[in-house]
Amino acid sequence: MSKTVCIIGAGALPVGKYQRPRDAAIQVLERELLAGVVIAALDDAGVGKEDVGSLVFGIERDYPKQRYFATFMANYLRLAATGTVMEVVGNGMTGGLAFDKAADEIALGRAKVALALGINMESAIPTGEHLNNSMRHTGDVDFHTPSGFMPISWYAMDAMRYMHDHGATRAEIAAVAVKNRFHASLNPLAQYRKRITLEDVFAQRLIVEPLGLFEVPGRADGAVCIVLADEDTAKATGQPYLRLRGRGFYHEGAHQISEVPNDMTEFIAAQTAARTAYSEAGITADDLDLAEIYAPCTIVEVLVSEALGLAPRGGGARAAHDGETTLGGRIPICTSGGCLSRGHPPFVTGLYNFVELAEQLRHRAGDRQVANARLGLSVSELGNYNAALVHILEAA
């Protein structure tokens, strides 16, 4: 019989720029940053490192100095494990997968306490190298990469198609950026905290039409550790905790950019994964109090909100513009500030979603607290939502 999976603690580095250029005389060590986050997370959870049975790391982005980072960190922390020590990778889904596999360790009884953790350092990587690497991730290296096709390009095409099909305006889509910056202004972990207006968004240069600078994510570094436990352990801490209620995953069997025809704005993987998670949790989208969405651009949050059933098809942009997804609205989305303003260190972005849910569902989010929050959703993805991973969490 599977064990109930709980979140009992979390620690995170404020999203920002910590990495130094490769030729800098003084370097910031990934191990030291992540170790501090682990210590903070264990302290938040009320358990010691001797209680930890499994460590599941999101693999570092392509630029780390230290390889085999998981076993290196187990050594650095002097943290023995009886369940597993492993690294997982899934592009933007990496953080979500780390949580997912750590949850398996608890559910299967392999560990009473497991850590889902990772660090992403990329802010000082030369732009050309970074762009080339992104292109190699997202398409066919023999066809798409030589054409310079990159993630922002396809999201811009999604936006143009969405506006054409549903009559949405750029102002409605851009409202997501304004809303997320407002949320981030209340989040001490956020990278960008200065509030902005629609006029500020329109004043920025276009990156790929119709998306401007404030509608796409900046580069960032970050580190996160989530502490998971079985419910007996969670109860023994005497502290508030979260239960994992439902989980859903779907991969379309297509790469992020491929020759497989699809509806550019439907995001079938998110729809399918959400249906599975809702069914397992015994809820509907209407029961949710908030959602943390992996959305690298404004249009992505719009499309995913619709795919998850949080807004009607063609109505996601209007919902954001009308304040339905803002704190105090019908269904607050990305109360952390999301990828656009909390920040987007890609391989740990999914873990930052769980940090926000842990704060909100334990009623510790301060000025950005969603009133009476009981049920929250996190979703992460591989790229252009060809695959999606959804988790439903509830306050115990």
VODOKE-48780 format. One record per residue (C-alpha): residue in one letter; x, y, z. Coordinates in pm, whole numbers, padded with zeros to 5 digits, always signed. Example, Ala and Ser with C-alpha at 12.3 -4.5 7.8 and 13.67 -1.06 7.14 Angstrom:
REM VODOKE-48780
A+01230-00450+00780
S+01367-00106+00714
END
This chain:
REM VODOKE-48780
M+00000+00000+00000
S+00144+00337-00101
K+00224+00600+00159
T+00069+00948+00162
V+00325+01198+00031
C+00363+01530+00215
I+00570+01846+00185
I+00704+01943+00526
G+00965+02206+00441
A+01126+02420+00172
G+01428+02640+00123
A+01525+02857-00171
L+01779+03113-00282
P+01630+03444-00397
V+01634+03426-00776
G+01905+03649-00919
K+02250+03655-01073
Y+02519+03477-00873
Q+02734+03317-01140
R+03065+03486-01227
P+03230+03491-01571
R+03458+03195-01628
D+03769+03412-01620
A+03676+03590-01294
A+03938+03561-01021
I+03676+03482-00756
Q+03406+03226-00831
V+03076+03145-00657
L+03066+02775-00572
E+02746+02589-00659
R+02799+02347-00372
E+02802+02626-00112
L+02486+02790-00244
L+02293+02464-00254
A+02422+02346+00084
G+02287+02660+00248
V+01947+02602+00088
V+01941+02239+00210
I+02020+02346+00565
A+01741+02606+00554
A+01492+02352+00415
L+01569+02089+00680
D+01538+02354+00950
D+01202+02463+00805
A+01088+02100+00804
G+01196+02029+01160
V+01401+01722+01066
G+01773+01646+01055
K+01991+01520+00774
E+02007+01181+00950
D+01634+01145+00873
V+01683+01180+00497
G+01668+00855+00300
S+01663+00976-00063
L+01798+01267-00265
V+01661+01346-00610
F+01844+01625-00790
G+01733+01814-01094
I+02040+01790-01313
E+02229+02116-01355
R+02195+02310-01680
D+02471+02246-01932
Y+02727+02476-01774
P+02832+02330-01435
K+03196+02295-01340
Q+03128+01990-01123
R+03000+01674-01292
Y+02819+01387-01114
F+02681+01662-00897
A+02435+01447-00701
T+02690+01211-00553
F+02932+01501-00508
M+02671+01688-00303
A+02585+01380-00098
N+02954+01374-00006
Y+02970+01750+00056
L+02668+01733+00288
R+02790+01407+00448
L+02441+01279+00381
A+02408+00901+00360
A+02100+00760+00181
T+01924+00423+00191
G+01665+00498-00080
T+01841+00662-00373
V+02075+00937-00486
M+01995+01032-00844
E+01970+01310-01100
V+01680+01364-01340
V+01651+01581-01649
G+01359+01703-01857
N+01440+02054-01978
G+01181+02288-01817
M+01022+01990-01645
T+01343+01901-01460
G+01238+02054-01128
G+00893+01898-01152
L+01044+01559-01227
A+01279+01589-00928
F+00975+01646-00706
D+00785+01365-00879
K+01059+01106-00829
A+01119+01215-00468
A+00746+01169-00412
D+00779+00814-00550
E+01048+00742-00292
I+00802+00834-00016
A+00499+00665-00171
L+00687+00337-00222
G+00820+00338+00134
R+01183+00360+00031
A+01237+00667+00248
K+01054+00844+00529
V+01211+01174+00424
A+01330+01265+00074
L+01477+01579-00077
A+01392+01720-00420
L+01660+01974-00493
G+01874+02144-00751
I+02070+02448-00861
N+02072+02631-01196
M+02359+02866-01280
E+02366+03032-01623
S+02350+03411-01588
A+02715+03473-01683
I+02728+03236-01981
P+02803+03422-02307
T+02483+03499-02496
G+02585+03321-02816
E+02669+03002-02632
H+02344+03018-02439
L+02131+03070-02750
N+02305+02792-02939
N+02247+02558-02649
S+01877+02650-02631
M+01832+02584-03002
R+01995+02242-02972
H+01750+02153-02695
T+01433+02248-02874
G+01439+02110-03226
D+01613+01891-03479
V+01982+01987-03468
D+02013+01914-03841
F+01713+02123-03944
H+01583+02372-03686
T+01908+02475-03519
P+02081+02601-03837
S+01768+02815-03898
G+01808+02989-03562
F+01471+02870-03435
M+01449+02920-03058
P+01181+02901-02785
I+01077+03268-02794
S+01014+03231-03168
W+00755+02959-03130
Y+00587+03131-02836
A+00557+03445-03050
M+00389+03237-03321
D+00153+03096-03057
A+00063+03454-02959
M-00003+03563-03318
R-00222+03261-03378
Y-00412+03314-03055
M-00485+03678-03136
H-00600+03579-03485
D-00825+03297-03370
H-00981+03460-03063
G-00965+03832-03127
A-00742+03889-02825
T-00534+04206-02810
R-00172+04248-02723
A-00279+04456-02421
E-00483+04165-02285
I-00188+03926-02321
A+00059+04182-02181
A-00159+04219-01871
V-00002+03891-01754
A+00336+04067-01724
V+00187+04351-01518
K+00003+04110-01291
N+00307+03891-01234
R+00527+04188-01151
F+00270+04301-00893
H+00282+03955-00733
A+00663+03954-00742
S+00675+04292-00570
L+00539+04108-00264
N+00778+03811-00288
P+01123+03836-00125
L+01250+03553-00347
A+01165+03735-00670
Q+01426+03863-00915
Y+01225+04159-01048
R+01019+04343-00787
K+00958+04692-00929
R+00594+04725-01031
I+00516+04803-01395
T+00222+04920-01606
L+00097+04827-01950
E+00263+05145-02077
D+00594+05017-01937
V+00546+04686-02118
F+00473+04857-02451
A+00771+05090-02409
Q+01018+04800-02423
R+01172+04677-02744
L+01016+04380-02919
I+01208+04054-02884
V+01000+03853-03132
E+00678+04022-03241
P+00439+04052-03062
L+00638+03973-02744
G+00842+04251-02586
L+01121+04249-02330
F+00892+04236-02025
E+00693+03946-02178
V+00985+03704-02193
P+01205+03578-01909
G+01544+03718-01816
R+01834+03490-01739
A+01870+03386-01377
D+02038+03164-01121
G+01862+02985-00839
A+01870+02693-00594
V+01586+02509-00420
C+01532+02222-00178
I+01189+02071-00104
V+01156+01830+00190
L+00904+01549+00140
A+00795+01294+00400
D+00535+01029+00474
E+00239+01148+00677
D+00348+00986+01003
T+00672+01183+00986
A+00485+01499+00884
K+00251+01472+01181
A+00541+01406+01419
T+00697+01744+01335
G+00399+01918+01492
Q+00407+02176+01208
P+00172+02259+00918
Y+00231+02049+00607
L+00088+01974+00262
R-00047+01650+00117
L-00003+01544-00245
R-00359+01481-00367
G-00318+01416-00739
R-00067+01379-01019
G-00095+01370-01397
F+00153+01343-01683
Y+00120+01336-02059
H+00372+01340-02345
E+00235+01386-02696
G+00497+01163-02856
A+00627+01469-03038
H+00937+01679-02981
Q+00908+02045-02883
I+00931+02147-03246
S+00853+01864-03487
E+00674+01770-03807
V+00377+01631-03610
P+00071+01852-03681
N-00101+02006-03379
D-00317+02295-03269
M-00064+02559-03170
T-00278+02706-02892
E-00461+02405-02746
F-00180+02255-02533
I-00325+01904-02530
A-00056+01770-02295
A-00155+02017-02022
Q-00523+01937-02073
T-00464+01563-02047
A-00227+01576-01750
A-00467+01807-01565
R-00764+01576-01622
T-00566+01287-01474
A-00456+01492-01173
Y-00806+01627-01108
S-00953+01277-01129
E-00694+01134-00890
A-00753+01421-00646
G-01131+01395-00676
I-01168+01764-00764
T-01236+01994-01058
A-01050+02305-01169
D-01314+02514-00992
D-01202+02375-00655
L-00850+02520-00683
D-00751+02825-00481
L-00435+02907-00678
A-00203+02775-00948
E+00171+02805-01011
I+00229+02768-01385
Y+00555+02713-01570
A+00509+02991-01824
P+00822+03145-01980
C+00617+03405-02172
T+00291+03593-02123
I+00114+03394-02392
V+00214+03064-02230
E+00039+03153-01905
V-00270+03243-02106
L-00274+02916-02299
V-00196+02696-01999
S-00463+02864-01787
E-00713+02762-02054
A-00574+02409-02088
L-00601+02357-01712
G-00964+02468-01714
L-00896+02788-01519
A-01033+03001-01804
P-01250+02916-02107
R-01088+02856-02445
G-01005+03194-02591
G-01075+03365-02258
G-00741+03339-02076
A-00605+03674-02190
R-00928+03853-02101
A-00927+03684-01758
A-00579+03819-01688
H-00667+04166-01817
D-00983+04179-01604
G-00800+04083-01283
E-00942+03733-01245
T-00593+03582-01207
T-00457+03854-00976
L-00440+03822-00598
G-00795+03876-00474
G-00937+03759-00807
R-01131+03446-00896
I-00824+03221-00937
P-00483+03374-00856
I-00215+03246-01093
C+00161+03269-01029
T+00138+03448-00695
S+00517+03408-00677
G+00556+03633-00981
G+00609+03337-01212
C+00888+03293-01465
L+00860+03653-01583
S+00915+03826-01248
R+01001+03580-00972
G+01258+03465-01224
H+01334+03168-01444
P+01639+02952-01366
P+01496+02683-01597
F+01606+02354-01444
V+01483+02453-01096
T+01185+02669-01196
G+00952+02376-01131
L+01086+02347-00776
Y+01024+02717-00711
N+00657+02645-00787
F+00646+02410-00488
V+00815+02668-00266
E+00528+02906-00340
L+00262+02642-00281
A+00429+02547+00048
E+00415+02910+00160
Q+00059+02967+00044
L-00095+02644+00174
R+00078+02684+00511
H-00053+03044+00519
R+00294+03199+00541
A+00292+03412+00225
G+00247+03746+00399
D+00109+04027+00183
R+00060+03795-00115
Q-00135+03534+00085
V-00437+03388-00094
A-00719+03401+00160
N-00821+03060+00299
A-00601+02876+00048
R-00649+02498+00073
L-00584+02354-00274
G-00305+02447-00515
L-00173+02326-00849
S+00175+02319-00998
V+00249+02243-01363
S+00580+02210-01546
E+00660+02122-01907
L+00926+02003-02150
G+00901+02281-02410
N+00603+02434-02590
Y+00401+02200-02369
N+00462+01890-02579
A+00458+01727-02233
A+00314+01841-01901
L+00341+01729-01539
V+00069+01841-01297
H+00060+01805-00918
I-00231+01893-00687
L-00147+01976-00325
E-00370+02045-00026
A-00319+02196+00316
A-00331+01920+00579
END
